[in-house]
Amino acid sequence: MAIFLNIAITFFYTPWMIRQIGVSDYGLYSLIMSFISYFIMDFGLHQAVQRFIAKYRAENNEDKVAKMVAITTKCYLAIDAVIFLVLLILYFFISNIFTGLTPDEIERLKGLYVIAATFSILNFMFKPMAGAMMAFEYFVEERTLEMVNKVGIVLLVCLALYLGADVYALVLVNGAVSLLVSVAKFIVFERKSKLHIQWGYFDKGELKNVFSFSMWTFVVSLAQRLRVTLVPAVLGVVSNSSEIAVFSLAMSIEGMIVTMSSAINGLFLPKVSRLAHNGNRHQITELMIRVGRLQLYVWGLIISGFCVFGHAFLDLWVGEKFANSYYVVICIAAASLIAQTQTIAMDLVYAENKIKHTAKLTFISAIIGFAIAFPLAKIYGAVGAAIGSGLGLCLYQVLLNIFYVRELHLGIGEYFANSHGKIVPLLFLYAIICIFVVRLASIDSWFALAIGIIAYAMLFFMISYFFLFNNEEKSHLKFLRYKS
């Protein structure tokens, strides 16, 4: 449900909002939210909270869990204080930073900055709760509150704009709703967990362990962010603004694809932590195969569907000038296929605190991908940059799977034989046939596109059910049908 909500917001709410507040104010809103987001980063502490709490719970050490919540909360408060000072200083240099804005826009931007920065700082101190709720497997509560956050913002913004409010109300609503939801998460966690959080507890060794883990997690996040944010800069140097727009639009679509296919990411960390604590590698490999197959069905449907209908979709949505975004999306998304279906292995990396090794691999592959993307972007623009980034991602996945075998002792050969080896060839053949069929047909309306996508998805499910689903997957489907 949350996935479809995100898509609906992207396609319907955002264009309506732009029309209501105007392009200039929307630009200021986007600018201030993206600018502050560079400073409101949790530096990997979210994953640290989730990992250590899951570990201690697997060891049945509730006392350690309570102490961990106290330590990480103090870490967030310390970081929050630093962020506050940085944002306070930057406020006095806004006119020097954004020199392209008019004096009137600078004044409006300062007002938006104060509102957004205030709520961001207040909200930051509650960030540990999301990781804590995931570690305690309060998945329904956490996802429900996230949906409340999104729906609440959309409804209140619509109401405010309908009543004649301006962009200030937009920022105010975003900040206030997010803060209220964060407080609600804290209340839900405290009441459900019944932990006696030891706020006075402090241990240098424990703090060192947390920061050691979170630092390398932050390196991974930073490398992944740079992979996306540096490419437009490369295109700005060797190409032109049109190619930057093509690449940026493709990254937005790829982001939606990842959102749609990663609904269960992180949900299995507590279970993987328990299995790792018991030293049961075979059960982790079996879990990796079961979850990997499920993710592959979802990822395969979305990626193959975009391969079949992507051209028609882009032409109807943004026009022919963004036609090359189709190839950019395929290069990046297809290159991420293996990593997106191996989240159980990455959960084990977090559970056993091996993130340092994967962080190094991420950086190496990002640098190599960047080095390849630079000359290709000069020749082929956005598509060339995507090819370089895609090759970097492929290298990362090869190195990562070698690491899984040598360091984590997972049955990667068994995994590929029972997932990708059995599923991908048939789905690839199905997509190729459908691409030729769609090219012969004429999809020139949203209605025709919707009918085509529905028919494709139904046939995809039928092929998967009769030729790809194993007995366990069929039994789960029958159980859901019986339960409904």
C-alpha positions in Angstrom: 0.0 0.0 0.0 2.8 2.4 0.9 4.5 1.7 -2.5 1.4 2.6 -4.5 0.9 5.7 -2.3 4.5 6.8 -3.2 3.8 6.3 -6.9 0.4 8.1 -6.7 2.1 11.1 -5.0 4.8 11.2 -7.6 2.4 11.2 -10.6 -0.7 13.1 -9.3 0.0 15.1 -6.2 3.3 16.7 -7.2 2.1 18.2 -10.5 -1.1 19.5 -8.8 1.0 21.1 -6.0 3.3 22.8 -8.6 0.3 24.3 -10.3 -1.1 25.6 -7.0 2.1 27.3 -5.6 3.8 28.1 -8.9 7.1 27.0 -10.4 9.1 29.6 -8.6 7.9 28.7 -5.1 8.1 25.0 -5.9 11.7 25.5 -6.9 12.4 27.3 -3.6 10.7 24.4 -1.7 12.7 21.8 -3.5 15.9 23.7 -3.1 15.5 24.2 0.7 14.4 20.6 1.3 17.3 19.1 -0.7 19.8 21.6 0.8 18.9 20.7 4.4 18.8 17.0 3.6 22.6 17.1 3.0 23.1 17.9 6.7 20.3 15.9 8.3 22.0 12.5 7.8 22.1 9.9 10.5 25.6 8.8 9.5 24.7 5.1 9.5 23.3 5.1 13.1 19.9 3.9 11.9 21.4 0.6 10.8 23.6 0.5 13.9 20.6 0.7 16.1 18.8 -2.0 14.2 21.9 -4.3 14.1 22.9 -4.1 17.7 19.4 -4.3 19.1 18.7 -7.4 16.9 22.0 -8.9 18.0 21.3 -8.4 21.7 17.7 -9.7 21.3 19.0 -12.8 19.6 21.2 -13.3 22.7 18.2 -12.7 25.0 20.1 -9.8 26.6 17.3 -7.2 27.3 19.6 -5.2 29.6 22.0 -4.6 26.7 19.1 -3.6 24.5 17.9 -0.9 27.0 21.5 0.4 27.3 21.9 0.4 23.5 18.8 2.6 23.0 20.1 5.0 25.6 23.6 5.3 24.0 22.3 5.7 20.4 19.8 8.3 21.5 22.6 10.3 23.1 24.7 9.9 19.9 21.8 11.4 18.0 21.4 14.3 20.4 25.1 15.1 20.1 25.0 15.0 16.3 21.8 17.1 16.5 23.6 19.8 18.4 26.3 19.9 15.8 23.8 20.1 13.0 22.0 22.9 14.8 25.2 25.0 14.9 26.1 24.3 11.3 22.6 25.3 10.1 22.6 28.4 12.3 25.9 29.6 10.8 24.7 28.8 7.2 21.6 30.9 7.7 23.8 34.1 7.6 25.4 33.0 4.3 22.2 32.0 2.3 22.5 35.0 0.0 26.2 34.2 -0.7 25.4 30.5 -1.4 22.4 30.9 -3.7 23.7 33.8 -5.8 21.3 33.0 -8.7 18.2 34.0 -6.7 16.6 37.4 -6.7 16.5 39.5 -3.5 12.8 38.7 -3.1 13.4 34.9 -3.5 16.3 35.1 -1.0 14.0 36.6 1.6 11.3 33.9 1.1 14.0 31.3 1.1 15.3 32.5 4.5 11.8 32.1 6.0 11.5 28.6 4.5 14.9 27.8 5.8 14.0 28.7 9.4 10.9 26.6 9.3 12.5 23.5 7.6 15.6 23.6 9.7 13.7 23.9 13.0 11.5 20.9 12.4 14.4 18.9 10.9 16.5 19.4 14.1 13.6 18.5 16.4 12.7 15.5 14.3 16.3 14.2 14.1 16.5 13.3 17.8 13.7 10.7 17.3 15.5 8.9 14.4 16.7 5.9 16.5 13.0 4.8 17.0 12.7 3.6 13.3 15.7 1.3 13.7 14.5 0.2 17.1 11.0 -0.7 15.9 12.5 -2.7 13.0 14.8 -4.6 15.3 11.8 -5.4 17.6 9.9 -6.6 14.5 7.2 -4.0 14.9 6.9 -3.9 11.1 3.1 -3.2 10.9 3.3 -0.3 13.4 6.3 1.2 11.7 5.0 1.0 8.2 1.5 2.2 9.3 3.0 5.3 10.9 5.0 6.0 7.8 1.8 5.8 5.7 0.1 8.1 8.2 3.0 10.5 7.7 2.7 10.5 3.9 -1.1 10.6 3.8 -1.3 13.3 6.6 1.1 15.6 4.7 -0.7 15.2 1.4 -4.2 15.8 2.9 -3.1 18.8 5.1 -1.2 20.4 2.3 -4.1 20.0 -0.1 -6.4 21.5 2.5 -4.0 24.4 3.2 -3.5 25.2 -0.5 -7.2 24.9 -1.1 -7.8 27.6 1.6 -5.3 29.9 0.0 -2.1 29.1 1.9 1.3 29.5 0.3 4.7 27.7 0.2 5.3 28.5 3.9 2.4 26.3 4.9 3.7 23.5 2.7 7.0 23.4 4.6 5.3 23.9 7.9 2.9 21.0 7.3 5.8 18.7 6.2 7.8 19.4 9.3 4.9 19.3 11.8 3.4 16.0 10.6 6.8 14.3 10.4 7.6 15.4 14.0 4.2 14.2 15.3 4.7 10.8 13.6 8.2 10.5 15.1 6.8 11.2 18.6 4.1 8.6 17.9 6.8 6.1 17.0 8.6 6.8 20.3 5.4 6.3 22.3 4.5 3.1 20.5 8.0 1.6 20.9 8.2 2.5 24.6 4.8 1.1 25.4 5.1 -2.1 23.3 8.7 -3.0 24.2 8.2 -2.1 27.9 11.9 -1.5 28.1 13.3 0.4 31.1 15.7 2.6 29.1 18.7 3.5 31.2 19.2 7.1 30.2 22.1 7.6 32.6 24.1 4.7 31.1 27.3 5.5 29.2 30.1 3.2 28.1 33.0 4.3 25.9 33.6 0.8 24.5 30.0 0.4 23.5 30.0 3.9 21.9 33.1 3.0 20.0 31.5 -0.2 18.6 28.4 1.8 17.5 30.4 4.5 15.7 32.8 1.9 14.2 29.8 0.1 12.6 27.9 3.3 11.7 31.0 4.9 10.1 31.3 2.1 7.5 27.5 2.1 6.9 27.7 5.8 6.3 30.6 5.2 3.8 28.3 2.8 1.9 25.4 5.3 1.8 27.8 8.1 0.8 29.3 6.0 -2.1 25.8 5.0 -3.3 24.6 8.7 -3.1 27.7 9.9 -5.0 27.1 7.3 -7.7 23.9 9.2 -8.5 24.8 12.8 -7.7 28.2 12.8 -9.3 27.0 11.6 -12.7 25.0 14.8 -13.4 28.1 16.8 -12.6 30.1 14.7 -15.1 27.4 15.4 -17.7 27.6 19.1 -16.8 31.3 19.0 -17.7 31.4 16.9 -20.8 27.8 17.1 -22.2 24.9 19.5 -21.8 21.8 20.3 -19.7 19.5 18.2 -21.9 21.6 15.0 -21.1 21.5 15.9 -17.4 17.7 16.2 -17.5 17.5 12.8 -19.3 19.7 11.1 -16.7 17.9 12.8 -13.7 14.5 11.7 -14.9 15.8 8.2 -15.4 17.1 8.2 -11.8 13.7 9.2 -10.6 12.1 6.3 -12.4 14.8 3.9 -11.1 14.2 5.2 -7.6 10.5 4.3 -8.0 11.4 0.8 -9.3 13.6 0.2 -6.3 10.8 1.4 -4.0 8.3 -1.0 -5.6 10.6 -4.0 -5.4 12.2 -3.4 -2.0 9.1 -3.6 0.3 10.5 -6.4 2.4 14.1 -5.1 2.6 15.4 -5.1 6.2 12.4 -7.1 7.6 14.5 -10.2 8.0 17.5 -8.7 9.9 16.2 -9.9 13.3 15.7 -13.5 12.0 19.1 -13.5 10.3 20.7 -12.2 13.5 19.2 -15.2 15.4 20.3 -17.7 12.8 23.8 -16.1 12.7 24.0 -16.3 16.5 23.2 -20.1 16.3 25.9 -20.4 13.5 23.4 -22.0 11.1 24.7 -21.0 7.6 22.6 -23.6 5.8 19.3 -22.1 7.1 20.5 -18.6 6.1 21.2 -19.9 2.6 17.8 -21.5 2.4 16.2 -18.3 3.6 18.2 -16.3 1.0 16.9 -18.6 -1.7 13.2 -18.3 -0.6 13.3 -14.5 -0.2 15.5 -14.1 -3.3 13.1 -15.9 -5.5 10.2 -13.7 -4.2 12.2 -10.6 -4.8 13.2 -11.8 -8.3 9.6 -12.3 -9.3 8.8 -8.7 -8.2 11.9 -7.2 -9.7 11.6 -9.3 -12.9 8.0 -8.2 -13.4 8.9 -4.5 -13.0 12.1 -4.5 -15.0 10.8 -6.6 -17.8 7.6 -4.6 -17.9 9.6 -1.4 -18.2 11.6 -3.0 -21.1 8.4 -3.8 -22.9 6.4 -0.6 -22.2 9.0 1.9 -21.2 9.2 3.7 -24.6 5.4 4.2 -24.7 5.3 5.3 -21.0 8.0 7.9 -21.4 6.4 9.2 -24.7 3.0 9.7 -23.0 4.4 11.1 -19.7 7.2 13.5 -20.7 7.5 13.3 -24.5 10.0 12.1 -27.1 12.8 14.4 -25.8 13.3 12.0 -22.9 13.4 8.9 -25.0 17.0 8.1 -24.0 15.9 7.9 -20.4 14.6 4.4 -21.3 18.1 3.1 -21.9 19.5 4.8 -18.8 16.9 3.2 -16.6 17.6 -0.3 -18.1 21.3 0.1 -17.7 21.1 1.0 -14.0 18.1 -1.2 -13.0 19.3 -4.3 -14.8 22.8 -3.9 -13.3 21.2 -3.9 -9.8 19.2 -7.1 -10.4 21.4 -9.4 -8.3 22.0 -7.0 -5.4 18.3 -6.3 -5.1 17.6 -10.1 -4.7 20.4 -10.8 -2.2 19.2 -8.6 0.7 19.4 -11.6 3.1 23.1 -11.8 2.5 23.4 -8.1 3.2 21.4 -8.6 6.4 24.0 -11.1 7.5 26.7 -8.6 6.7 25.0 -6.2 9.2 24.3 -8.9 11.7 28.0 -10.0 11.8 29.4 -6.5 11.6 31.3 -7.1 8.3 30.1 -3.8 6.8 33.7 -2.5 6.7 34.5 -5.0 3.9 31.4 -4.2 1.8 32.0 -0.5 2.2 35.5 -0.8 0.6 34.0 -2.8 -2.3 31.3 -0.2 -2.7 33.8 2.6 -3.0 36.1 0.7 -5.3 33.3 -0.1 -7.7 31.9 3.4 -7.5 35.3 4.9 -8.5 35.8 2.4 -11.4 32.2 3.1 -12.6 32.9 6.8 -12.4 36.1 6.4 -14.4 34.3 4.5 -17.1 31.3 6.8 -17.1 33.5 9.9 -17.7 34.8 9.1 -21.2 31.5 7.4 -22.3 29.4 10.4 -21.2 31.5 12.6 -23.5 30.6 10.4 -26.5 27.1 9.1 -25.7 25.8 11.5 -23.1 23.4 10.2 -20.5 23.4 6.7 -21.9 27.2 6.5 -21.9 27.2 7.7 -18.2 24.6 5.0 -17.4 26.7 2.3 -19.1 29.7 3.3 -17.0 27.6 3.4 -13.8 26.0 0.0 -14.7 29.4 -1.6 -15.3 30.6 -0.3 -11.9 27.5 -1.9 -10.3 28.1 -5.2 -12.0 31.7 -5.2 -10.8 30.4 -4.5 -7.3 28.1 -7.5 -7.4 30.8 -9.8 -8.6 33.2 -8.7 -5.8 30.3 -8.9 -3.3 29.4 -12.5 -4.2 33.1 -13.5 -3.9 33.0 -12.0 -0.4 29.8 -13.8 0.5 31.5 -17.1 -0.4 34.9 -16.6 1.2 34.0 -14.5 4.3 30.4 -15.3 5.1 30.5 -19.0 3.8 27.1 -18.8 2.1 26.1 -21.2 -0.6 26.0 -18.7 -3.4 26.3 -21.4 -6.1 23.2 -23.1 -4.6 21.5 -19.7 -4.4 22.0 -18.9 -8.1 21.1 -22.4 -9.2 17.7 -22.3 -7.4 16.8 -18.7 -8.1 18.3 -16.8 -11.1 19.2 -19.9 -13.0 15.6 -21.2 -12.9 13.7 -18.0 -13.3 15.6 -15.5 -15.4 15.9 -17.4 -18.7 12.2 -17.9 -19.2 11.3 -14.4 -18.1 13.9 -13.0 -20.4 12.4 -14.9 -23.4 8.9 -13.8 -22.4 10.0 -10.1 -22.3 11.8 -10.3 -25.7 8.7 -11.8 -27.3 6.5 -9.1 -25.8 8.8 -6.3 -26.9 8.3 -7.3 -30.5 4.5 -7.7 -30.1 4.2 -4.2 -28.5 6.3 -2.6 -31.2 3.9 -4.0 -33.8 1.0 -2.6 -31.9 0.3 1.1 -31.5 0.2 2.3 -27.9 -0.8 6.0 -28.2 -3.0 6.5 -25.1 -2.9 5.9 -21.4 -5.8 3.6 -21.7 -4.0 1.4 -24.2 -0.9 1.4 -22.1 -2.9 0.4 -19.0 -4.6 -2.5 -20.8 -1.2 -3.7 -22.1 0.4 -3.6 -18.7 -2.5 -5.4 -17.1 -2.4 -8.1 -19.8 1.4 -8.4 -19.5 1.2 -8.8 -15.7 -1.5 -11.4 -15.8 0.4 -13.5 -18.3 3.5 -13.0 -16.3 1.8 -14.4 -13.3 0.4 -17.4 -15.2 3.8 -18.3 -16.7 5.4 -17.9 -13.2 2.7 -20.0 -11.5 2.8 -22.9 -14.0 6.5 -23.0 -15.0 8.5 -21.2 -12.2 6.7 -21.5 -8.8 7.9 -24.3 -6.7 5.6 -26.3 -4.4 6.3 -24.1 -1.4 5.4 -20.9 -3.3 2.2 -22.5 -4.7 1.2 -23.6 -1.2 1.7 -20.1 0.1 -0.5 -18.8 -2.7 -3.2 -21.3 -2.0 -3.1 -20.5 1.7 -3.6 -16.7 1.0 -6.5 -17.5 -1.4 -8.1 -19.8 1.3 -7.5 -17.2 4.0 -9.2 -14.5 1.9 
